[in-house]
């Protein structure tokens, strides 16, 4: 089996096992038996189950982010990301409960910032905002979006992904531009350490 196919087989085995039991009750033997791969092969690709879980999440969302890196479709990218989370709710809930919040924030940061940076760039066009200023705005909204996602996950995902996106879009409508406008007259270089 090729390397990427092996990783995908392990990821699929993990997803299937998560439908029956929590991640902290799954063993490497469970995973390797599920897909007919040796323990040694597992350790060739991943250091532990959490490493496999992180890779599985990364794989699932990589294509979503790549297809939605445009200022005009951040809402679709956010919706696609939330649908992925909802479609794999057991995986995400298990990872959320078993990993520290900081690890999940780092993971979401890599997913949400690429969706929002093109929005900030588009809104900042012609305003003369420094790259540092644009980054401040992008990071602020990225962490706001991460907070929305974490809150949604922690409550068991009661709203549909579309409802989350609609509410979030209503809250931030026009705010990217307002934030950039407020920074325009502020010399943020004096804040750099």
C-alpha positions, 0 to 999 in steps of 0.5 A: 500500500502506498504511503498516502493510501495507508494514511487514508486507510488508518484515518478511515479506520479511526473514523469508523471506530469513533462511531462506536467508542470515544477516542480515549478508548480506541487502541492502536491495535483497534485501528490496525486490525480495522484496516489490516495494517501492522502496528509497525506500519502505524508507527511509521506514519503516526506517533500516536492516535492523536497524531492520526486524528490531527492528520485526519482533520487536516486532510478533511479540511485542506481541500475546503480551504483551497477552494474557498480562498477568495474574498467573495466566498469566505461565507461559502468556505466557512460553511464548507468548513462547518459542514465538514465538522458537522459531517464528522461530528463524532471525530471532532467532538472526541478530539475536542474533548480529548485535546487541549483547547490550545491545540484545537485553536492552533488547528482552527487558526490554520483553517480560518485565517486563510479564509479571512485574509483575502477579505481583509486584502480586498477591503483594504484595497486603496486604503494604504493600510500596512501589511501589519495593520491588515494582519491585526484585523485578520487575526482579530476576526480569525480568533472571533470566528474560532471562538464561534466554532469552539462555542458551537462544538462545545454545545454539541453543534445544536445549530446547522452550519448554515445558521452559524454562518448566517449569524456570523455574517450578520455580526461582521457585515461591514466590520472588516472595512470599519476596522481597517478604516479605524487603523488607517489613521493609527500608526501601528508601527509604534506598537511593534515590539 
